[in-house]
C-alpha cells in the first residue's frame, strides 16, 4: 500500500468535492450559504490534513511535488480548525474558486490512477 499516493488522492477528491459544491455559485451566493461554506471548509481541512501527513511522514513525496503549496495547505487547515470563529470567508472563496481548480489540474495530471504504479 502506498500511503503517500493515498494522501494525494484524498487531496484530489476533497478538492474536486469542494469545487463541485460551489459550481454555479457567485461569491455573494457562497457568502450567503452557510451549508456550502461548511462543506467547503471540511474539504479544505481534509486537504490540509493530508498535506500535513505528507510533510511529516513522506517528505520525499513533498520534494517530488515542489509546485504544490504545502505550507499554505497546512496553514489553511490550522487556521480553519483552531480559529473557527475567525474564518475569513473571502479567503475560503478565493481558495475554492482559484487555488483548488489549479490543484485538481496538477494532481490529475501527475497522479497515477488508483491501483496504478
N, CA, C and O atoms as a GROMACS GRO file, in nm:
protein
  468
    1UNK      N    1   0.086  -0.118   0.000
    1UNK     CA    2   0.000   0.000   0.000
    1UNK      C    3   0.090   0.124   0.000
    1UNK      O    4   0.186   0.131   0.076
    2UNK      N    5   0.059   0.220  -0.084
    2UNK     CA    6   0.136   0.343  -0.094
    2UNK      C    7   0.058   0.454  -0.025
    2UNK      O    8  -0.031   0.516  -0.083
    3UNK      N    9   0.093   0.480   0.101
    3UNK     CA   10   0.020   0.580   0.181
    3UNK      C   11   0.034   0.719   0.121
    3UNK      O   12  -0.062   0.797   0.123
    4UNK      N   13   0.150   0.752   0.066
    4UNK     CA   14   0.169   0.885   0.008
    4UNK      C   15   0.071   0.907  -0.107
    4UNK      O   16   0.007   1.012  -0.115
    5UNK      N   17   0.059   0.809  -0.194
    5UNK     CA   18  -0.036   0.821  -0.306
    5UNK      C   19  -0.179   0.829  -0.255
    5UNK      O   20  -0.262   0.901  -0.311
    6UNK      N   21  -0.208   0.756  -0.148
    6UNK     CA   22  -0.343   0.764  -0.089
    6UNK      C   23  -0.373   0.905  -0.040
    6UNK      O   24  -0.482   0.957  -0.062
    7UNK      N   25  -0.276   0.966   0.028
    7UNK     CA   26  -0.297   1.104   0.076
    7UNK      C   27  -0.317   1.200  -0.040
    7UNK      O   28  -0.402   1.289  -0.033
    8UNK      N   29  -0.239   1.184  -0.146
    8UNK     CA   30  -0.256   1.269  -0.264
    8UNK      C   31  -0.395   1.250  -0.325
    8UNK      O   32  -0.458   1.347  -0.369
    9UNK      N   33  -0.442   1.127  -0.328
    9UNK     CA   34  -0.578   1.101  -0.381
    9UNK      C   35  -0.685   1.161  -0.290
    9UNK      O   36  -0.787   1.210  -0.338
   10UNK      N   37  -0.663   1.157  -0.159
   10UNK     CA   38  -0.758   1.222  -0.067
   10UNK      C   39  -0.763   1.372  -0.095
   10UNK      O   40  -0.870   1.432  -0.095
   11UNK      N   41  -0.647   1.430  -0.120
   11UNK     CA   42  -0.642   1.573  -0.152
   11UNK      C   43  -0.718   1.601  -0.281
   11UNK      O   44  -0.795   1.697  -0.289
   12UNK      N   45  -0.697   1.518  -0.381
   12UNK     CA   46  -0.765   1.537  -0.510
   12UNK      C   47  -0.916   1.525  -0.494
   12UNK      O   48  -0.990   1.608  -0.545
   13UNK      N   49  -0.960   1.423  -0.425
   13UNK     CA   50  -1.105   1.403  -0.407
   13UNK      C   51  -1.167   1.518  -0.328
   13UNK      O   52  -1.274   1.566  -0.364
   14UNK      N   53  -1.101   1.562  -0.223
   14UNK     CA   54  -1.154   1.673  -0.143
   14UNK      C   55  -1.158   1.802  -0.225
   14UNK      O   56  -1.254   1.878  -0.215
   15UNK      N   57  -1.057   1.826  -0.306
   15UNK     CA   58  -1.056   1.945  -0.391
   15UNK      C   59  -1.169   1.938  -0.494
   15UNK      O   60  -1.238   2.038  -0.517
   16UNK      N   61  -1.187   1.823  -0.554
   16UNK     CA   62  -1.297   1.807  -0.651
   16UNK      C   63  -1.432   1.831  -0.584
   16UNK      O   64  -1.518   1.899  -0.640
   17UNK      N   65  -1.451   1.775  -0.467
   17UNK     CA   66  -1.578   1.792  -0.398
   17UNK      C   67  -1.603   1.938  -0.364
   17UNK      O   68  -1.713   1.989  -0.385
   18UNK      N   69  -1.503   2.006  -0.312
   18UNK     CA   70  -1.519   2.147  -0.277
   18UNK      C   71  -1.555   2.228  -0.400
   18UNK      O   72  -1.644   2.314  -0.395
   19UNK      N   73  -1.487   2.203  -0.510
   19UNK     CA   74  -1.518   2.275  -0.634
   19UNK      C   75  -1.660   2.245  -0.681
   19UNK      O   76  -1.730   2.335  -0.729
   20UNK      N   77  -1.703   2.122  -0.667
   20UNK     CA   78  -1.839   2.085  -0.709
   20UNK      C   79  -1.943   2.157  -0.624
   20UNK      O   80  -2.049   2.195  -0.675
   21UNK      N   81  -1.915   2.176  -0.496
   21UNK     CA   82  -2.011   2.244  -0.409
   21UNK      C   83  -2.038   2.387  -0.451
   21UNK      O   84  -2.148   2.438  -0.432
   22UNK      N   85  -1.938   2.453  -0.509
   22UNK     CA   86  -1.956   2.594  -0.546
   22UNK      C   87  -1.983   2.614  -0.694
   22UNK      O   88  -1.997   2.727  -0.741
   23UNK      N   89  -1.990   2.505  -0.768
   23UNK     CA   90  -2.015   2.517  -0.912
   23UNK      C   91  -2.144   2.594  -0.936
   23UNK      O   92  -2.250   2.559  -0.883
   24UNK      N   93  -2.135   2.698  -1.017
   24UNK     CA   94  -2.252   2.779  -1.050
   24UNK      C   95  -2.286   2.886  -0.949
   24UNK      O   96  -2.378   2.965  -0.971
   25UNK      N   97  -2.213   2.892  -0.837
   25UNK     CA   98  -2.239   2.994  -0.735
   25UNK      C   99  -2.152   3.116  -0.759
   25UNK      O  100  -2.037   3.105  -0.802
   26UNK      N  101  -2.206   3.231  -0.730
   26UNK     CA  102  -2.126   3.353  -0.726
   26UNK      C  103  -2.065   3.366  -0.587
   26UNK      O  104  -2.102   3.294  -0.495
   27UNK      N  105  -1.970   3.458  -0.575
   27UNK     CA  106  -1.911   3.485  -0.443
   27UNK      C  107  -2.021   3.522  -0.344
   27UNK      O  108  -2.023   3.473  -0.231
   28UNK      N  109  -2.112   3.610  -0.385
   28UNK     CA  110  -2.220   3.656  -0.296
   28UNK      C  111  -2.308   3.539  -0.253
   28UNK      O  112  -2.346   3.530  -0.136
   29UNK      N  113  -2.340   3.451  -0.346
   29UNK     CA  114  -2.423   3.335  -0.310
   29UNK      C  115  -2.349   3.244  -0.212
   29UNK      O  116  -2.409   3.193  -0.117
   30UNK      N  117  -2.220   3.225  -0.234
   30UNK     CA  118  -2.140   3.145  -0.141
   30UNK      C  119  -2.139   3.207  -0.002
   30UNK      O  120  -2.157   3.138   0.098
   31UNK      N  121  -2.117   3.337   0.002
   31UNK     CA  122  -2.109   3.406   0.132
   31UNK      C  123  -2.242   3.405   0.206
   31UNK      O  124  -2.247   3.430   0.326
   32UNK      N  125  -2.349   3.375   0.135
   32UNK     CA  126  -2.482   3.372   0.194
   32UNK      C  127  -2.530   3.229   0.224
   32UNK      O  128  -2.641   3.210   0.273
   33UNK      N  129  -2.448   3.128   0.195
   33UNK     CA  130  -2.489   2.988   0.204
   33UNK      C  131  -2.402   2.913   0.306
   33UNK      O  132  -2.298   2.858   0.272
   34UNK      N  133  -2.448   2.912   0.429
   34UNK     CA  134  -2.374   2.851   0.541
   34UNK      C  135  -2.344   2.703   0.516
   34UNK      O  136  -2.235   2.655   0.547
   35UNK      N  137  -2.438   2.631   0.461
   35UNK     CA  138  -2.419   2.488   0.438
   35UNK      C  139  -2.303   2.463   0.340
   35UNK      O  140  -2.218   2.377   0.364
   36UNK      N  141  -2.301   2.538   0.231
   36UNK     CA  142  -2.193   2.522   0.134
   36UNK      C  143  -2.060   2.566   0.194
   36UNK      O  144  -1.958   2.503   0.170
   37UNK      N  145  -2.062   2.673   0.271
   37UNK     CA  146  -1.939   2.718   0.338
   37UNK      C  147  -1.881   2.605   0.423
   37UNK      O  148  -1.762   2.576   0.417
   38UNK      N  149  -1.966   2.542   0.503
   38UNK     CA  150  -1.919   2.436   0.592
   38UNK      C  151  -1.869   2.315   0.514
   38UNK      O  152  -1.772   2.252   0.555
   39UNK      N  153  -1.935   2.282   0.404
   39UNK     CA  154  -1.891   2.169   0.321
   39UNK      C  155  -1.754   2.198   0.260
   39UNK      O  156  -1.667   2.111   0.258
   40UNK      N  157  -1.735   2.318   0.210
   40UNK     CA  158  -1.607   2.356   0.152
   40UNK      C  159  -1.499   2.356   0.260
   40UNK      O  160  -1.389   2.304   0.238
   41UNK      N  161  -1.528   2.414   0.374
   41UNK     CA  162  -1.431   2.420   0.484
   41UNK      C  163  -1.388   2.280   0.526
   41UNK      O  164  -1.269   2.257   0.548
   42UNK      N  165  -1.481   2.187   0.537
   42UNK     CA  166  -1.445   2.050   0.573
   42UNK      C  167  -1.345   1.993   0.473
   42UNK      O  168  -1.247   1.930   0.512
   43UNK      N  169  -1.369   2.015   0.344
   43UNK     CA  170  -1.278   1.962   0.243
   43UNK      C  171  -1.143   2.032   0.246
   43UNK      O  172  -1.041   1.970   0.216
   44UNK      N  173  -1.140   2.160   0.280
   44UNK     CA  174  -1.012   2.229   0.295
   44UNK      C  175  -0.934   2.171   0.413
   44UNK      O  176  -0.811   2.160   0.407
   45UNK      N  177  -1.004   2.135   0.520
   45UNK     CA  178  -0.939   2.071   0.635
   45UNK      C  179  -0.881   1.936   0.593
   45UNK      O  180  -0.769   1.902   0.632
   46UNK      N  181  -0.956   1.859   0.515
   46UNK     CA  182  -0.908   1.729   0.468
   46UNK      C  183  -0.781   1.747   0.384
   46UNK      O  184  -0.684   1.673   0.401
   47UNK      N  185  -0.783   1.843   0.294
   47UNK     CA  186  -0.665   1.870   0.211
   47UNK      C  187  -0.546   1.907   0.300
   47UNK      O  188  -0.436   1.856   0.280
   48UNK      N  189  -0.568   1.994   0.395
   48UNK     CA  190  -0.460   2.036   0.483
   48UNK      C  191  -0.408   1.924   0.571
   48UNK      O  192  -0.289   1.917   0.598
   49UNK      N  193  -0.497   1.838   0.616
   49UNK     CA  194  -0.455   1.725   0.699
   49UNK      C  195  -0.371   1.628   0.617
   49UNK      O  196  -0.268   1.579   0.664
   50UNK      N  197  -0.414   1.601   0.494
   50UNK     CA  198  -0.335   1.513   0.407
   50UNK      C  199  -0.200   1.576   0.375
   50UNK      O  200  -0.098   1.506   0.374
   51UNK      N  201  -0.198   1.705   0.350
   51UNK     CA  202  -0.071   1.774   0.323
   51UNK      C  203   0.021   1.766   0.444
   51UNK      O  204   0.142   1.745   0.429
   52UNK      N  205  -0.034   1.781   0.563
   52UNK     CA  206   0.045   1.772   0.686
   52UNK      C  207   0.104   1.633   0.702
   52UNK      O  208   0.222   1.618   0.736
   53UNK      N  209   0.023   1.530   0.678
   53UNK     CA  210   0.072   1.391   0.688
   53UNK      C  211   0.186   1.369   0.590
   53UNK      O  212   0.287   1.307   0.624
   54UNK      N  213   0.169   1.419   0.468
   54UNK     CA  214   0.275   1.402   0.369
   54UNK      C  215   0.402   1.477   0.410
   54UNK      O  216   0.512   1.424   0.396
   55UNK      N  217   0.387   1.598   0.459
   55UNK     CA  218   0.503   1.677   0.500
   55UNK      C  219   0.577   1.609   0.616
   55UNK      O  220   0.700   1.609   0.619
   56UNK      N  221   0.502   1.552   0.709
   56UNK     CA  222   0.563   1.490   0.827
   56UNK      C  223   0.617   1.350   0.801
   56UNK      O  224   0.725   1.316   0.847
   57UNK      N  225   0.540   1.270   0.727
   57UNK     CA  226   0.572   1.128   0.714
   57UNK      C  227   0.631   1.088   0.579
   57UNK      O  228   0.692   0.982   0.568
   58UNK      N  229   0.613   1.172   0.479
   58UNK     CA  230   0.659   1.138   0.343
   58UNK      C  231   0.726   1.259   0.277
   58UNK      O  232   0.681   1.303   0.171
   59UNK      N  233   0.832   1.312   0.337
   59UNK     CA  234   0.895   1.432   0.280
   59UNK      C  235   0.947   1.411   0.139
   59UNK      O  236   0.958   1.507   0.062
   60UNK      N  237   0.980   1.287   0.104
   60UNK     CA  238   1.027   1.260  -0.032
   60UNK      C  239   0.918   1.287  -0.135
   60UNK      O  240   0.946   1.331  -0.246
   61UNK      N  241   0.793   1.262  -0.097
   61UNK     CA  242   0.681   1.292  -0.186
   61UNK      C  243   0.664   1.443  -0.201
   61UNK      O  244   0.642   1.493  -0.311
   62UNK      N  245   0.675   1.513  -0.091
   62UNK     CA  246   0.666   1.660  -0.095
   62UNK      C  247   0.774   1.715  -0.187
   62UNK      O  248   0.749   1.808  -0.264
   63UNK      N  249   0.894   1.659  -0.178
   63UNK     CA  250   1.005   1.704  -0.263
   63UNK      C  251   0.977   1.678  -0.412
   63UNK      O  252   1.025   1.752  -0.498
   64UNK      N  253   0.899   1.574  -0.441
   64UNK     CA  254   0.866   1.541  -0.580
   64UNK      C  255   0.758   1.632  -0.638
   64UNK      O  256   0.736   1.634  -0.759
   65UNK      N  257   0.689   1.706  -0.552
   65UNK     CA  258   0.580   1.794  -0.594
   65UNK      C  259   0.610   1.937  -0.546
   65UNK      O  260   0.530   1.993  -0.470
   66UNK      N  261   0.721   1.996  -0.587
   66UNK     CA  262   0.760   2.127  -0.533
   66UNK      C  263   0.665   2.240  -0.568
   66UNK      O  264   0.664   2.343  -0.501
   67UNK      N  265   0.586   2.223  -0.672
   67UNK     CA  266   0.495   2.332  -0.712
   67UNK      C  267   0.368   2.338  -0.627
   67UNK      O  268   0.294   2.436  -0.635
   68UNK      N  269   0.342   2.236  -0.547
   68UNK     CA  270   0.223   2.239  -0.461
   68UNK      C  271   0.250   2.328  -0.340
   68UNK      O  272   0.360   2.328  -0.285
   69UNK      N  273   0.150   2.404  -0.298
   69UNK     CA  274   0.167   2.496  -0.184
   69UNK      C  275   0.151   2.425  -0.050
   69UNK      O  276   0.054   2.449   0.023
   70UNK      N  277   0.246   2.339  -0.017
   70UNK     CA  278   0.236   2.254   0.102
   70UNK      C  279   0.212   2.333   0.229
   70UNK      O  280   0.120   2.303   0.305
   71UNK      N  281   0.293   2.434   0.253
   71UNK     CA  282   0.281   2.512   0.377
   71UNK      C  283   0.149   2.588   0.382
   71UNK      O  284   0.088   2.601   0.488
   72UNK      N  285   0.105   2.636   0.269
   72UNK     CA  286  -0.024   2.707   0.265
   72UNK      C  287  -0.140   2.614   0.295
   72UNK      O  288  -0.234   2.652   0.365
   73UNK      N  289  -0.134   2.491   0.242
   73UNK     CA  290  -0.242   2.395   0.269
   73UNK      C  291  -0.245   2.359   0.417
   73UNK      O  292  -0.352   2.353   0.478
   74UNK      N  293  -0.128   2.337   0.474
   74UNK     CA  294  -0.121   2.307   0.618
   74UNK      C  295  -0.168   2.427   0.700
   74UNK      O  296  -0.243   2.412   0.796
   75UNK      N  297  -0.124   2.545   0.662
   75UNK     CA  298  -0.163   2.666   0.734
   75UNK      C  299  -0.312   2.692   0.728
   75UNK      O  300  -0.372   2.733   0.827
   76UNK      N  301  -0.372   2.668   0.612
   76UNK     CA  302  -0.517   2.686   0.598
   76UNK      C  303  -0.590   2.590   0.692
   76UNK      O  304  -0.684   2.630   0.761
   77UNK      N  305  -0.546   2.466   0.695
   77UNK     CA  306  -0.608   2.367   0.783
   77UNK      C  307  -0.598   2.412   0.928
   77UNK      O  308  -0.695   2.402   1.003
   78UNK      N  309  -0.482   2.461   0.968
   78UNK     CA  310  -0.464   2.504   1.106
   78UNK      C  311  -0.553   2.623   1.139
   78UNK      O  312  -0.613   2.628   1.246
   79UNK      N  313  -0.562   2.719   1.049
   79UNK     CA  314  -0.649   2.835   1.074
   79UNK      C  315  -0.796   2.794   1.082
   79UNK      O  316  -0.870   2.845   1.165
   80UNK      N  317  -0.836   2.703   0.996
   80UNK     CA  318  -0.977   2.662   0.995
   80UNK      C  319  -1.014   2.582   1.119
   80UNK      O  320  -1.124   2.596   1.172
   81UNK      N  321  -0.924   2.497   1.165
   81UNK     CA  322  -0.958   2.411   1.279
   81UNK      C  323  -0.935   2.479   1.413
   81UNK      O  324  -1.004   2.447   1.510
   82UNK      N  325  -0.840   2.571   1.421
   82UNK     CA  326  -0.808   2.631   1.550
   82UNK      C  327  -0.861   2.773   1.566
   82UNK      O  328  -0.864   2.826   1.677
   83UNK      N  329  -0.903   2.833   1.457
   83UNK     CA  330  -0.954   2.969   1.465
   83UNK      C  331  -1.091   2.978   1.401
   83UNK      O  332  -1.120   3.072   1.327
   84UNK      N  333  -1.175   2.879   1.432
   84UNK     CA  334  -1.301   2.864   1.360
   84UNK      C  335  -1.387   2.990   1.361
   84UNK      O  336  -1.453   3.020   1.262
   85UNK      N  337  -1.387   3.063   1.470
   85UNK     CA  338  -1.475   3.180   1.478
   85UNK      C  339  -1.416   3.301   1.408
   85UNK      O  340  -1.480   3.407   1.402
   86UNK      N  341  -1.296   3.287   1.357
   86UNK     CA  342  -1.231   3.397   1.286
   86UNK      C  343  -1.205   3.363   1.139
   86UNK      O  344  -1.116   3.421   1.078
   87UNK      N  345  -1.281   3.272   1.082
   87UNK     CA  346  -1.260   3.232   0.943
   87UNK      C  347  -1.297   3.346   0.850
   87UNK      O  348  -1.404   3.405   0.862
   88UNK      N  349  -1.207   3.377   0.758
   88UNK     CA  350  -1.230   3.478   0.657
   88UNK      C  351  -1.290   3.408   0.534
   88UNK      O  352  -1.219   3.343   0.458
   89UNK      N  353  -1.420   3.423   0.518
   89UNK     CA  354  -1.488   3.352   0.409
   89UNK      C  355  -1.447   3.402   0.272
   89UNK      O  356  -1.462   3.329   0.173
   90UNK      N  357  -1.396   3.523   0.262
   90UNK     CA  358  -1.343   3.570   0.134
   90UNK      C  359  -1.219   3.490   0.095
   90UNK      O  360  -1.200   3.458  -0.022
   91UNK      N  361  -1.136   3.457   0.193
   91UNK     CA  362  -1.018   3.374   0.167
   91UNK      C  363  -1.062   3.233   0.128
   91UNK      O  364  -1.005   3.173   0.036
   92UNK      N  365  -1.163   3.180   0.196
   92UNK     CA  366  -1.215   3.047   0.162
   92UNK      C  367  -1.267   3.049   0.019
   92UNK      O  368  -1.239   2.957  -0.058
   93UNK      N  369  -1.343   3.152  -0.017
   93UNK     CA  370  -1.395   3.161  -0.154
   93UNK      C  371  -1.281   3.167  -0.256
   93UNK      O  372  -1.283   3.094  -0.355
   94UNK      N  373  -1.184   3.253  -0.232
   94UNK     CA  374  -1.072   3.264  -0.326
   94UNK      C  375  -0.999   3.130  -0.340
   94UNK      O  376  -0.955   3.094  -0.449
   95UNK      N  377  -0.988   3.058  -0.231
   95UNK     CA  378  -0.921   2.928  -0.234
   95UNK      C  379  -0.999   2.830  -0.319
   95UNK      O  380  -0.940   2.762  -0.404
   96UNK      N  381  -1.129   2.821  -0.298
   96UNK     CA  382  -1.208   2.722  -0.372
   96UNK      C  383  -1.229   2.766  -0.518
   96UNK      O  384  -1.241   2.681  -0.606
   97UNK      N  385  -1.233   2.894  -0.542
   97UNK     CA  386  -1.258   2.942  -0.679
   97UNK      C  387  -1.131   2.948  -0.763
   97UNK      O  388  -1.138   2.936  -0.886
   98UNK      N  389  -1.016   2.967  -0.700
   98UNK     CA  390  -0.892   2.986  -0.776
   98UNK      C  391  -0.790   2.875  -0.750
   98UNK      O  392  -0.744   2.809  -0.844
   99UNK      N  393  -0.756   2.854  -0.624
   99UNK     CA  394  -0.647   2.761  -0.591
   99UNK      C  395  -0.685   2.615  -0.611
   99UNK      O  396  -0.606   2.536  -0.662
  100UNK      N  397  -0.806   2.578  -0.571
  100UNK     CA  398  -0.843   2.436  -0.580
  100UNK      C  399  -0.856   2.386  -0.724
  100UNK      O  400  -0.812   2.274  -0.752
  101UNK      N  401  -0.915   2.462  -0.816
  101UNK     CA  402  -0.916   2.412  -0.954
  101UNK      C  403  -0.774   2.388  -1.007
  101UNK      O  404  -0.751   2.291  -1.079
  102UNK      N  405  -0.680   2.474  -0.971
  102UNK     CA  406  -0.541   2.454  -1.013
  102UNK      C  407  -0.482   2.329  -0.948
  102UNK      O  408  -0.407   2.255  -1.011
  103UNK      N  409  -0.516   2.306  -0.821
  103UNK     CA  410  -0.470   2.186  -0.751
  103UNK      C  411  -0.525   2.060  -0.818
  103UNK      O  412  -0.453   1.962  -0.835
  104UNK      N  413  -0.652   2.063  -0.854
  104UNK     CA  414  -0.713   1.948  -0.922
  104UNK      C  415  -0.639   1.919  -1.052
  104UNK      O  416  -0.607   1.803  -1.081
  105UNK      N  417  -0.612   2.021  -1.130
  105UNK     CA  418  -0.541   2.002  -1.257
  105UNK      C  419  -0.404   1.940  -1.234
  105UNK      O  420  -0.366   1.844  -1.301
  106UNK      N  421  -0.330   1.995  -1.139
  106UNK     CA  422  -0.195   1.944  -1.115
  106UNK      C  423  -0.197   1.801  -1.063
  106UNK      O  424  -0.121   1.716  -1.112
  107UNK      N  425  -0.282   1.772  -0.966
  107UNK     CA  426  -0.287   1.636  -0.913
  107UNK      C  427  -0.335   1.537  -1.019
  107UNK      O  428  -0.281   1.426  -1.029
  108UNK      N  429  -0.434   1.576  -1.097
  108UNK     CA  430  -0.486   1.487  -1.201
  108UNK      C  431  -0.380   1.458  -1.307
  108UNK      O  432  -0.372   1.346  -1.357
  109UNK      N  433  -0.301   1.558  -1.340
  109UNK     CA  434  -0.203   1.540  -1.447
  109UNK      C  435  -0.085   1.453  -1.406
  109UNK      O  436  -0.021   1.392  -1.492
  110UNK      N  437  -0.054   1.447  -1.278
  110UNK     CA  438   0.067   1.377  -1.235
  110UNK      C  439   0.042   1.252  -1.150
  110UNK      O  440   0.130   1.168  -1.138
  111UNK      N  441  -0.075   1.241  -1.094
  111UNK     CA  442  -0.102   1.130  -1.002
  111UNK      C  443  -0.147   1.008  -1.081
  111UNK      O  444  -0.242   1.017  -1.159
  112UNK      N  445  -0.081   0.894  -1.062
  112UNK     CA  446  -0.128   0.774  -1.132
  112UNK      C  447  -0.265   0.733  -1.080
  112UNK      O  448  -0.298   0.760  -0.964
  113UNK      N  449  -0.345   0.669  -1.163
  113UNK     CA  450  -0.477   0.625  -1.117
  113UNK      C  451  -0.465   0.527  -1.000
  113UNK      O  452  -0.364   0.459  -0.985
  114UNK      N  453  -0.569   0.522  -0.919
  114UNK     CA  454  -0.571   0.427  -0.807
  114UNK      C  455  -0.548   0.287  -0.861
  114UNK      O  456  -0.606   0.247  -0.962
  115UNK      N  457  -0.462   0.214  -0.793
  115UNK     CA  458  -0.430   0.079  -0.838
  115UNK      C  459  -0.317   0.077  -0.939
  115UNK      O  460  -0.268  -0.030  -0.977
  116UNK      N  461  -0.275   0.198  -0.985
  116UNK     CA  462  -0.165   0.207  -1.081
  116UNK      C  463  -0.031   0.207  -1.010
  116UNK      O  464  -0.024   0.189  -0.888
  117UNK      N  465   0.072   0.226  -1.086
  117UNK     CA  466   0.208   0.224  -1.031
  117UNK      C  467   0.237   0.344  -0.946
  117UNK      O  468   0.347   0.356  -0.893
   0.00000   0.00000   0.00000
